[in-house]
Amino acid sequence: MKNIIVIAGPTGVGKTKLSIQLAKLIDAEIINADSMQVYKNLNIGTAKIKDDEKENIIHHLFDIVDVNSIYTIFDYQKDCRKEIEKILKKGKKVILVGGSGLYIRSALYDYKLEEENIKNYYDDKSNSELFEMVKRIDSNTTIHINNRKRLIRFLQKKDNNQEFTSYAKPIYDFDMIGLTTDRKKLYNIIDNRVDKMIDEGLIDEVKELYDKKIISKAINTGIGYKELYKYFDGDLSFDDAILLIKRNSRRYAKRQYTFFNHQFSIKWFETDYEDFSITINDIYNYLMR
């Protein structure tokens, strides 16, 4: 078995549950690879693992940044590699788990990033939002609104002078596995998870941030936060805000699939929600090959 295991996949598919069970089997520590879960006080809306769910497994890079701060992909690259080396020196395995593909690539591949670069990424933006951002920079742009790849490339070049490509080489030997399920089932899971977040207090979580007048990159890009801010501003009804959270979450899941399939060599496993132990055993056997 390789010393580094990456668990990827779309939002809501079961990555956190798998990471805990797998960590117990292979004596591993877990590193977060979700761009929103690094922030403090963004708990319910990011589906961040609770302390009583960790089952005594050590977790790294959760709740490390103030919500007002800007945490760049350079910061993550540096922090994640530091944690990887510490864990490996203990003689333990590393499980990198999350849905932020750019974070995973930055940590495991030989990108040479600069501290002042890589400030903004656009996974959570719709095509229309990206197009408007591009038009503010170049009102005569010829990039079509549906050409998401070119829109993002344009913004990355303008903002960061840095572009991620598929040509970088990995600097670690790792196995990357992905959890997946039927698209319709996944979308139902996502919709139900949003309802559960509401029941668990998402509105109060976001309202507390809103009342403190916290406006930051994390709030402006975080699904569940940006929509509810519009509700509190009076720009959306409550029902419309919830529908928008669900829609944006589903669209984000679709983009995650696209990114992982295009940017990684990934072994996909179907999640068995009726008997999750089957999924765990299948993955464990694959890793032990």
Secondary structure, 3 states (H helix, E strand, C coil): CCCEEEEECCCCCCHHHHHHHHHHHHCEEEEECCCCCCECCCCCCCCCCCHHHCCCCCEECCCCECCCCCCCHHHHHHHHHHHHHHHHHCCCEEEEECCCHHHHHHHHECCCCCCCCCCCCCCCCCHHHHHHHHHHHCCCCCCCCCCHHHHHHHHHHHHHCCCCCCCCCECCCEEEEEEECCHHHHHHHHHHHHHHHHHHCHHHHHHHHHHCCCCCHHHHHCCCCHHHHHHHHCCCCHHHHHHHHHHHHHHHHHHHHHHHHHHCCCEEEECCCCCHHHHHHHHHHHHCC
